[in-house]
């Protein structure tokens, strides 16, 4: 699996919590201290993650706090984003072990047929 910038790991953690339904629009976002401790990062990485999530309209600032701000369209967008990323990582890893796209396709077709 390929390395990802720490601020993106934080953003993806929040996005996954949204996808799983653990965080709802309007909820107060975790504190900076929570992210610093969970990801063992410098506060600047958390600030960058906040900036990224604001830019993507996942969170808003209100009264010196961050709140989640998304709708069902955003959730679908996040799911598609993760699905594409996971697929791209899978294809990259398969290529690393010598399987080109045609071999991967045959492999997956065989697996799907075998497991219904």
Secondary structure, DSSP 8 states (H G I E B T S, - for coil): -----HHHHHHHHHHHHHHTTSS-TT-B---HHHHHHHHT--HHHHHHHHHHHHHTTSEEEETTEEEE---HHHHHHHHHHHHHHHHHHHHHHHHHTT--HHHHHHHHHHHHHHT-
